[in-house]
Amino acid sequence: MSANNKKRILIFSTAYLPFVGGAEIAVKEITDRLPSTTFGAPGLAYEFEMITLNLDGKQKSQEKIGNVLTHRIGRRGYLYKLLYPFAALYLARRLHKKNPFNATWSVMASFSGFAALFFKFFYPKIPFILTLQEGDPLSRPQRRSFLVRPLFVRIFRYADRIQAISTYLGNFAEKMGAKNKPVIIPNGVDVPLFSAPVAEIEKQKIRQRLPNVSTRLITVSRLVEKNGVGDIVAALKLLPESIGLFIVGAGGLEKKLKAQATNLGLTQRIFFAGHVAYKELPKWLTASDIFIRPSLSEGMGNSFIEAMAAGVPIIGTAVGGIPDFLRDKETGLFCQSKNPQSIAEAVTTLLADSSLKNRLIENGTKLAGDYDWGAIAERMDIEVFSHDQSIL
């Protein structure tokens, strides 16, 4: 393979495996597939290197993870996040002089975005790709960057290609002054994993965690304010005692949510599963009847697509990137944010109309197929990294 067919891309990301979130999973899934793809230019191959933080100070300073050679810098603590753009720039320049990169790729527009921007200042002819994965309210990064807002805006204006996981984030990039129209490519899900049949005995084991109910709601999310889990708990009080709730996930609000359940007399109708391994999630979903996440903000919402792939009808709010895939009464039902009564009404509607429920399951399952990681990697290759629209 000629050198011209090998593209070296330097990734800036403040977090990476073993610390996982939606953005980290996306990078791993995409980079694992791109080197062997033939979707773009014939024989094209990629080499990926990443500069990330050593978030707990216990990880190797250099490690090959999948197809990404990972360099870890810094130590645990917020100070090292503040220093990351400068330390990452220093290392990036050293790596580039040793073996030049064809492009840089920033995962999110926060500290990693500043690192990529600073690199762009030194090497203006090297394309800068920006991926927007933000799931928290967009006021947060703007508020945090208030003192350096002119630089924050330049992240969007200097990026040669912006890929956003939802129309919502794409619109945000345009408002921030993106020089090119953002490419909307969502995150994927492991469709084969979530659509595979689950043995009835496995589902029964999980259902026995809530033995005194006949209908089981489920939410899979971090237990943080933006995911509205407390509103589901409040809504459960408005629903018949035959309905229970699985809360799958961990986070800072766990104690508060458990106290809320106790105060409302719902301890026998709610099961806190805590963190569940990714490969075990299909069992929990298929053991449940309805998936709910009444988000206050959402960059995209992978968990909704996973539930669809598992054949579970979904209820969500019309915020952030959710309307990209949730069409009311077609692929799911909308409820209102911060409105337990609205959640209870959506659950009641779904349980009372079997034809509606079946339609949501059928349409959702079909839609989930478009989010397979193989298809997402193909789009990243063609629309972002190579082929006739190439910036490399």
N, C-alpha and C positions, 0 to 999 in steps of 0.2 A: 504493500500500500504506500503510495507516495505521500510525502510530507504535506502536500496541499490538501489531501483528503483527511488529514488528522486535525481536529480542532481542539485546542486546549482552552478550557474555561475555568476561571478562578471564581469560586463561590464565596461570598461574604455572608455569614450567618452567625448571630450571637449564640445560637443554641444548635446542637445536633445530637444524634444518638450517642449515648443511651438516653438522653433527655428528649422525650418525644412530645410533639404536638402535631397539629394538622400540617404546619409548614414543613416540619422535619420529615414527617412521613412522605409528604409530596416529593421532596427532594430525593429521598431514598428510592421511592418507587419509579420516578422518572429516570434518574441516572442509572438505575439497574437495567433499564430497558433500552436506553438510547444507544449504547455502544454497539449492540448487535442488530439495530434496526437498519432497514434499507428503504425507509419511507422517503428520504430526501435524496441528496446527491449520491450516485452509485459509489459504493465502497466507503462512504463517509463514516468516520469513527470519531469518538469523543474521548478526551482525557479530562477528568475533573479533579481539581484540587480545591480544598476549602480551608478557610481560616475562621476558626470559631473560638469560643471561650471555653476554658476548662472550668465549668460551672461549679463543680464541687472540689476542684483541686486534686482529684484522685485519678483522673484519666491520663492516658498516655499522651505525651506531647505530640506524637505523630503516630497515626494508625490508618491502615487501609480499611475502610468500611464499604463493603460492596465494591462499587466502581469509583469511589471518591477517596483520594488521598487526603486525610484530614490532619490539619495542623492546629493544635490547641495552644492558646496563649492565655496569660492572666491567671487569676485565682478566683475564689469564691468571694462574692460581695459586689454591691452596686458600684463601688469605685472603679472596679475593673471594666464594668460596662461603659462607664464614662470615658475610660482610657482606651477602650477597644478600637475606635476609629483610627487613632494615631498609631497604636501598636500594630494593628492589622495592616495599615498602610506601609509601615516600615518593613514588615515581613513580606508583604506583597511585592514591593519593589525589589527585594532581594531575590525572591522566587522568579520574578519576571526577567531579571538580568541573567539568571542561570538558565532559564528555559522559557522563552517568551510565551505569553498567553494571547489567544485570539480574541478573547472577550472576558468581561467580568459579569457576574450575575449576583445581584443583591437580593436576598430573601427578606422582604419587607423593607419599609422605608424608615426604619428607626436607626439604631446605631450602625447596623450593617450598611444602610443606605449612605450614611456619612462616609464610611470607609470607602465605598465604591465611588462616591463623588470625589473624594480627595485623590483617589487613584486616577480618575478621569482628568483632574487638573494637571497631573504630571504627564499623562499619556492620552491626549485628546483624540487621537485617531483610533484608539482601541474601543470598540463598541461596549456600551454599558447597558446591560439588561436589568430591568427592575421587575420583581414579582411582588404583587400586593396580596397578602394573605391575612391582613388584619381582621380580627373578629371582634375586638373590643370597640366601644364607641370611638368614632374617628376624632372626636374632640380630645381624646386622651393623648395621642401622639402630637397633636397640634399644641396642646397645653404644655406638654413636657418640653417641646422645642421652642417655646415662646421666646426665650432669650437669644436663640439662634435661628429665628424664623427665616431670615433671608437665605441661610444655607439650607434649611429644610426644604424650602420651595425649589431650590436649585436641584435637589435630588430628582424631582419630577421633570424639570426643564432640561436637564443635561442627559437624562436617560435616552438612549437611542431607540429602545424598544421597551414598552411596558406591557406586562402580562398581568391581568387581574383575574381573580377566581370568581368574580361576579360582576354583573352590570353595575351594581351599586358602587363597588370599588373602582371600576373603570370610570364612572362619572366623577368620582372623587379625584382621580388622577387628572382628568381634564380640567376640573375646577382649580387644581393646583398649578396648571399651566403646562401640562404635558405637550411636547412639541409634535408628537405623533399620536394618532388615535390608538388607545390601548387595545390589545388583543384580549378577548375574553375567553379564557380556557379554565374551566373549573378544576377543582381537585377531583381525583377519582376515588373509587372504592374497590375493594377486593370482591367483585361481583361473584366469582365462583365460590368464594368462601361463604358469603352471606346467602346465596341462593341454593346452596347444597341442602338436601333433605337432612333433617335432624330426627334421630330416633325418638319415638314417642316416650320411651322410658327416660331419656335424658330430659325431655320437656317436663315430664311428671315430677322428676326430682326437684326441678326449680319451682314448679307450681306449688309444691308442698311447703315452700317457705311462707306462702300465704294460703293455708289450707281452708280457711273459713270464708273465702270469697269465690264467686263464679266468674267474675270479669277482672282481668288484671291489666292495668295501665302500666306503661314503662316510660321512663326518661333516662337517657344515657347522656351524661354531661358532667363537666366540672361543676362542683358545687360552689359557684360564684354568682354574684348578683345578676350579671347580665343574662344568665340562663333561666331566670324566673322559676326556679324549682319551688320556692316558697309559695308561689301562686298556685302551683299544682296541688300542694298540700292543702292550702285553703279551699281549693275547689273540691277536693275529696270530701270535705265536711258537708258540702252541698249535694253530694251524690248518695245514692242508696248504699246501705251497709254491705251489699253484695259485691261492691266494687273495691278493689285494692290497688296498691301502687308499688311497683319496684323502682327504687332509686339507685341507679347504677353509676358510680363515679365517686370521686373523693374531692375534697377541697376545703377551703377555710370556713365555709358556712355549715359544715356538717353538724357541729354541736348545736347551732342555732336552729337548724331544721329539725333535729331530733327533739329539741325542747318544744318547738312549735307543734310537732306531732303529739307529744305528751299533753300539752295544754289543751289541744283540741279533742283529746280522747281517741286518737287514731293509731295508737301504737300497734294494735292488732291488725290494722289494715295497711300498714306500710312496712316494707322490708328494705333496709339500707344494705345494699350489697357491697358497698365500698368499691375499690378498684377491681375491675375484672379484666383478665388478660384478653387481648384483642381477639384471639382465635376462639375464645369462649363466648363472645358477644352474640353470635347467631343463636345459641341455645337460649339465652335470656330473651332475645327478641321473639323467636318463634314460640316461646312459652307464654307470650303476652298477647293481648288482644288489640291494643291501641298504643301507638307511640306519641308522646307529647313533649314538646319543648316550647314554652311560651316566651321566646327570647326577647330581650330588650334591645339587643344588637346582635348582628351575625354577619361575618364576612361572607360565608357561604352556608355551612351547616352539613358537614359530611354525615353526621349521625342520621339525618333524615333519609339520605340516599341509602344508607346501610339498612335502615328499617324497610324501605321500599323493596330493596333487593331480597330481603327476608320474607316478603309478603305480608307486612304489617301496615295497616292504614295509619296515616300520620295526621297530626294536628299541630299547627304552628302559627306564628304571627307574621304579618306582612311587613317585616323589617329587613334591612340589609339585603343580603343576597338570596333570601328565601323565596321571594316571588319569581326568581329565575326558574324554579322547578315546581313550586307549589302553586297550582291553579285550583282555586276554590271549587270544590265539588267535582273536580276532574282527577287531580292527583293527590288531593288532601283536603282538609278543612282548615279555614282560618279561624283563629280566635284573636282576642284583643290582648295587648300587653297590659300587665298589671291589673288584670280583670278576672278574678277567680270565677265569677258568675258566667262570663263568656266561655271560659274553659269548660265549666260544667255543662253548659248548653250544647257545646260542640260534641262532647262525649255522649250526651243524651240523644242528640240527633243521629249520631253514627250507630248507636246501639239499637235505635228504633227503626232503622232503615237498612235491612240486609242487602237490598239491591245497590244502594249507595255504597255500602261498605265493600261489596264485591267489585264494584266499578273502580273504586279507589285502589284496591289491591291489584287489580288487573292492569290499570294504567300506570300505577307506580312501579310495578315489576318491569313493565316494558321500558319505562323511562330510565330506570336504574341501569339498564344495559348500555346506555350511552355514556355512562360514567366509569366504565371499566378502565383500569390503569393502562392497559395496552393502547386503547384508543386515545387516551389523554397524552401518552408519550408520543404517539404518532403526530398529534396536533402540535405538541411542543417542538418536535423536530422540524415539521414543515413550516409552521407559522411563526416560530420564534428563532430557531437556531440555524435553519438551513433552507435549501430548495430555492425556488424562484423569488421568494420574498426575503431572502437571506440578508442579514446585516453583517454576516461573518465573511 
